């Protein structure tokens, strides 16, 4: 039996009950079913989470940091199977080293017409990871939770359309959009959360906007 840290059991239980904001509630019908893997492990700097940076030449969210994940195929058996399969394809991780702790409520991403289920996992036996699918992934990074909750690394980003959302500057990555929103809500119910300055608002950088305009 896999032993899961108490902090992660608590986090997963709370995350499963996080209310879905009105703008992320799935429609009654339509939308492509998808899943992402929020994979937590224990690294040299304490608990960490696995993120990928999508290829700048890719069709889906080019250049954006994200959780491993993608569409649910018929053979996946549901969100858990899809999240693990996609993570293996994108990062080369061994799914046998992952224990699924919980599943969060489905979220709707209108930009890509995806109904996304976040799957929370514990990386009890870490394996080497890399950009296993170069056409889709440029880099793979284990980001310490301590860096994510560091107030110096947190800010709000303003999109030209008026949308303002949370963001993180960590490991040379600017994490924003759907991924940052999920991280923000999950960290808020964790025991690691720290107060940060929500008056720190910046415009989405032009180089990011240029990539977004291609997707």
The 8 nearest C-alpha neighbors of each residue, nearest first, counted from 0:
[[1, 2, 3, 98, 123, 97, 96, 99],
 [2, 0, 3, 98, 123, 121, 97, 4],
 [1, 3, 0, 4, 123, 5, 98, 121],
 [2, 4, 1, 5, 8, 121, 7, 123],
 [5, 3, 7, 6, 8, 2, 121, 9],
 [4, 6, 8, 7, 9, 3, 10, 2],
 [7, 5, 9, 4, 8, 10, 190, 189],
 [6, 8, 10, 9, 5, 4, 11, 3],
 [9, 7, 5, 11, 10, 6, 12, 4],
 [8, 10, 6, 12, 7, 11, 5, 13],
 [9, 11, 7, 13, 189, 12, 8, 14],
 [12, 10, 14, 8, 13, 9, 101, 7],
 [13, 11, 9, 15, 10, 14, 8, 16],
 [12, 14, 10, 16, 15, 11, 9, 188],
 [15, 13, 11, 17, 16, 12, 185, 10],
 [16, 14, 103, 12, 13, 17, 102, 11],
 [15, 17, 14, 13, 18, 12, 103, 104],
 [16, 18, 14, 15, 19, 13, 184, 104],
 [19, 17, 16, 20, 104, 15, 14, 21],
 [18, 20, 24, 23, 17, 21, 106, 104],
 [21, 19, 23, 22, 18, 24, 106, 17],
 [20, 22, 24, 23, 19, 25, 18, 107],
 [21, 23, 20, 24, 107, 19, 25, 109],
 [24, 22, 107, 106, 20, 21, 25, 19],
 [23, 25, 21, 107, 22, 106, 19, 20],
 [26, 24, 107, 106, 23, 114, 27, 105],
 [27, 25, 28, 24, 29, 107, 30, 114],
 [26, 28, 25, 29, 24, 30, 107, 114],
 [29, 27, 26, 30, 25, 31, 114, 32],
 [30, 28, 26, 31, 27, 112, 25, 114],
 [29, 31, 112, 113, 114, 32, 28, 26],
 [30, 32, 113, 114, 112, 33, 29, 70],
 [33, 31, 114, 71, 113, 70, 115, 30],
 [32, 34, 70, 115, 71, 69, 114, 113],
 [33, 35, 116, 115, 78, 82, 68, 117],
 [34, 36, 68, 117, 82, 67, 66, 118],
 [37, 35, 118, 82, 38, 67, 66, 117],
 [38, 36, 119, 118, 120, 66, 39, 35],
 [39, 37, 120, 48, 49, 36, 121, 119],
 [40, 38, 48, 121, 47, 122, 120, 37],
 [39, 41, 122, 47, 46, 121, 42, 48],
 [40, 42, 46, 45, 47, 43, 39, 122],
 [41, 43, 45, 44, 46, 47, 40, 143],
 [42, 44, 45, 41, 46, 143, 47, 40],
 [45, 43, 42, 143, 46, 41, 47, 145],
 [46, 44, 42, 41, 43, 47, 143, 144],
 [47, 45, 41, 40, 144, 143, 42, 39],
 [46, 48, 143, 144, 142, 40, 39, 141],
 [49, 47, 39, 142, 38, 141, 40, 143],
 [48, 50, 141, 38, 140, 142, 39, 47],
 [51, 49, 66, 140, 65, 139, 141, 48],
 [50, 52, 139, 65, 64, 138, 66, 140],
 [53, 51, 64, 138, 63, 137, 136, 62],
 [52, 54, 136, 62, 63, 137, 61, 135],
 [53, 55, 136, 137, 135, 57, 62, 56],
 [56, 54, 62, 61, 57, 53, 210, 137],
 [57, 55, 54, 61, 58, 134, 62, 135],
 [58, 56, 54, 61, 135, 55, 59, 134],
 [57, 59, 214, 61, 60, 56, 213, 135],
 [60, 58, 61, 57, 214, 53, 135, 111],
 [59, 61, 63, 214, 62, 58, 211, 53],
 [62, 60, 55, 57, 54, 63, 59, 53],
 [61, 63, 55, 53, 54, 52, 60, 64],
 [62, 64, 53, 52, 61, 60, 65, 174],
 [65, 63, 52, 51, 174, 53, 50, 62],
 [66, 64, 51, 178, 50, 52, 63, 67],
 [65, 67, 50, 35, 36, 51, 68, 37],
 [68, 66, 86, 35, 36, 51, 85, 65],
 [69, 67, 35, 85, 82, 34, 86, 36],
 [68, 70, 33, 34, 85, 35, 71, 82],
 [69, 71, 33, 32, 72, 34, 81, 31],
 [72, 70, 33, 81, 32, 78, 75, 77],
 [71, 73, 75, 74, 70, 81, 76, 77],
 [74, 72, 75, 76, 71, 77, 81, 70],
 [73, 75, 72, 76, 77, 71, 80, 81],
 [76, 74, 80, 81, 72, 77, 73, 71],
 [75, 77, 74, 80, 73, 78, 81, 79],
 [76, 78, 75, 80, 79, 81, 71, 73],
 [79, 77, 81, 34, 80, 82, 116, 71],
 [80, 78, 82, 81, 77, 83, 118, 34],
 [79, 81, 75, 83, 78, 82, 77, 76],
 [80, 82, 78, 84, 71, 75, 79, 83],
 [83, 81, 35, 36, 68, 79, 34, 85],
 [84, 82, 86, 80, 81, 85, 94, 87],
 [85, 83, 81, 87, 86, 82, 80, 88],
 [84, 86, 68, 88, 82, 87, 83, 81],
 [87, 85, 67, 83, 89, 84, 88, 90],
 [86, 88, 91, 92, 84, 85, 90, 89],
 [87, 89, 85, 86, 91, 90, 84, 131],
 [88, 90, 131, 132, 86, 87, 85, 91],
 [91, 89, 131, 129, 128, 130, 87, 92],
 [92, 90, 87, 128, 131, 88, 89, 129],
 [91, 93, 87, 128, 90, 126, 94, 127],
 [92, 94, 95, 96, 126, 87, 91, 97],
 [95, 93, 96, 97, 83, 92, 87, 84],
 [96, 94, 93, 97, 98, 124, 92, 123],
 [95, 97, 124, 94, 93, 123, 122, 125],
 [98, 96, 122, 94, 95, 121, 123, 120],
 [97, 99, 121, 120, 100, 122, 96, 123],
 [100, 98, 120, 101, 119, 121, 97, 118],
 [101, 99, 120, 119, 98, 11, 121, 8],
 [102, 100, 119, 11, 99, 118, 103, 120],
 [101, 103, 118, 119, 117, 15, 104, 116],
 [102, 104, 15, 117, 14, 116, 118, 105],
 [105, 103, 116, 15, 106, 102, 19, 117],
 [104, 106, 116, 115, 114, 103, 107, 117],
 [107, 105, 115, 23, 114, 24, 25, 116],
 [108, 106, 114, 25, 23, 24, 113, 109],
 [109, 107, 113, 110, 112, 111, 114, 23],
 [108, 110, 112, 111, 107, 113, 23, 30],
 [111, 109, 108, 112, 113, 107, 214, 60],
 [110, 112, 113, 109, 108, 59, 31, 30],
 [113, 111, 109, 30, 108, 110, 31, 114],
 [114, 112, 31, 30, 108, 111, 107, 115],
 [113, 115, 107, 32, 106, 31, 30, 33],
 [114, 116, 33, 34, 106, 105, 113, 107],
 [115, 117, 105, 34, 104, 103, 78, 33],
 [118, 116, 35, 103, 34, 36, 102, 115],
 [119, 117, 102, 36, 37, 35, 101, 103],
 [120, 118, 37, 101, 100, 102, 99, 38],
 [119, 121, 99, 38, 100, 98, 37, 39],
 [122, 120, 98, 39, 97, 123, 38, 40],
 [123, 121, 97, 40, 124, 125, 96, 39],
 [122, 124, 121, 96, 97, 125, 40, 98],
 [125, 123, 96, 122, 126, 97, 95, 40],
 [126, 124, 122, 96, 123, 127, 40, 92],
 [127, 125, 92, 93, 128, 124, 96, 91],
 [126, 128, 92, 125, 129, 91, 93, 90],
 [129, 127, 90, 91, 92, 126, 139, 130],
 [128, 130, 90, 131, 139, 91, 138, 127],
 [129, 131, 138, 90, 136, 132, 133, 137],
 [130, 132, 90, 89, 129, 91, 133, 88],
 [131, 133, 89, 134, 135, 130, 136, 88],
 [134, 132, 136, 135, 130, 137, 131, 54],
 [133, 135, 132, 136, 57, 54, 56, 137],
 [136, 134, 54, 133, 132, 57, 53, 137],
 [135, 137, 53, 54, 133, 130, 132, 138],
 [138, 136, 54, 52, 53, 130, 133, 135],
 [137, 139, 52, 130, 51, 136, 140, 129],
 [140, 138, 51, 129, 130, 50, 52, 90],
 [139, 141, 50, 142, 49, 51, 138, 170],
 [140, 142, 49, 48, 47, 50, 143, 139],
 [141, 143, 47, 48, 140, 49, 144, 50],
 [144, 142, 47, 145, 146, 46, 44, 48],
 [143, 145, 47, 147, 146, 46, 148, 142],
 [146, 144, 143, 148, 147, 149, 45, 191],
 [147, 145, 149, 144, 143, 148, 169, 152],
 [146, 148, 144, 145, 149, 152, 167, 143],
 [147, 149, 145, 146, 192, 193, 150, 144],
 [148, 150, 146, 151, 152, 147, 145, 153],
 [151, 149, 195, 153, 152, 148, 194, 196],
 [152, 150, 149, 153, 195, 154, 148, 168],
 [153, 151, 168, 150, 167, 149, 169, 147],
 [154, 152, 167, 150, 151, 166, 168, 149],
 [153, 155, 166, 199, 165, 200, 167, 197],
 [154, 156, 165, 200, 164, 166, 199, 201],
 [155, 157, 201, 163, 202, 164, 203, 200],
 [158, 156, 163, 202, 203, 162, 201, 161],
 [157, 159, 162, 160, 161, 203, 163, 202],
 [160, 158, 161, 157, 162, 203, 202, 208],
 [161, 159, 158, 162, 157, 163, 203, 202],
 [160, 162, 159, 158, 157, 163, 156, 202],
 [161, 163, 158, 157, 160, 164, 159, 156],
 [164, 162, 157, 156, 158, 161, 155, 165],
 [165, 163, 155, 156, 162, 166, 157, 176],
 [166, 164, 155, 179, 154, 180, 156, 175],
 [165, 167, 175, 154, 179, 174, 155, 153],
 [166, 168, 153, 174, 152, 173, 169, 154],
 [169, 167, 173, 152, 172, 174, 153, 171],
 [168, 170, 172, 171, 167, 152, 146, 173],
 [171, 169, 172, 168, 142, 140, 173, 146],
 [170, 172, 169, 168, 173, 174, 167, 140],
 [173, 171, 169, 170, 168, 174, 64, 167],
 [172, 174, 168, 167, 175, 169, 171, 166],
 [175, 173, 167, 166, 64, 179, 172, 168],
 [176, 174, 166, 179, 178, 173, 165, 177],
 [175, 177, 179, 178, 180, 164, 174, 166],
 [176, 178, 180, 179, 181, 175, 108, 65],
 [179, 177, 181, 180, 65, 176, 175, 182],
 [178, 180, 175, 182, 166, 176, 181, 177],
 [179, 181, 177, 183, 178, 182, 165, 176],
 [180, 182, 184, 178, 183, 179, 185, 177],
 [183, 181, 179, 185, 180, 184, 186, 178],
 [182, 184, 180, 186, 181, 185, 179, 187],
 [185, 183, 187, 181, 182, 186, 180, 188],
 [186, 184, 182, 187, 188, 183, 14, 181],
 [185, 187, 189, 183, 188, 184, 192, 182],
 [186, 188, 184, 185, 189, 192, 183, 190],
 [189, 187, 186, 185, 13, 10, 184, 190],
 [190, 188, 186, 10, 191, 187, 192, 185],
 [189, 191, 192, 188, 6, 10, 186, 187],
 [192, 190, 189, 193, 186, 148, 145, 144],
 [191, 193, 187, 186, 190, 148, 189, 194],
 [192, 194, 148, 195, 191, 150, 149, 187],
 [195, 193, 150, 192, 196, 148, 149, 197],
 [196, 194, 150, 197, 193, 153, 151, 149],
 [195, 197, 198, 199, 150, 194, 154, 153],
 [198, 196, 199, 195, 154, 155, 200, 153],
 [197, 199, 196, 200, 155, 154, 195, 201],
 [200, 198, 197, 154, 196, 155, 201, 153],
 [199, 201, 155, 156, 198, 154, 157, 202],
 [202, 200, 156, 157, 155, 203, 199, 154],
 [201, 203, 157, 156, 204, 158, 200, 159],
 [202, 204, 158, 156, 157, 205, 201, 207],
 [205, 203, 207, 206, 202, 208, 201, 209],
 [204, 206, 208, 207, 209, 203, 202, 210],
 [205, 207, 209, 208, 204, 210, 203, 211],
 [208, 206, 210, 205, 209, 204, 211, 203],
 [209, 207, 205, 211, 210, 206, 212, 204],
 [208, 210, 206, 212, 207, 211, 205, 213],
 [211, 209, 207, 208, 212, 213, 61, 206],
 [212, 210, 208, 213, 214, 209, 207, 60],
 [211, 213, 209, 210, 214, 208, 207, 61],
 [214, 212, 211, 210, 209, 61, 58, 60],
 [213, 211, 212, 58, 60, 59, 61, 210]]
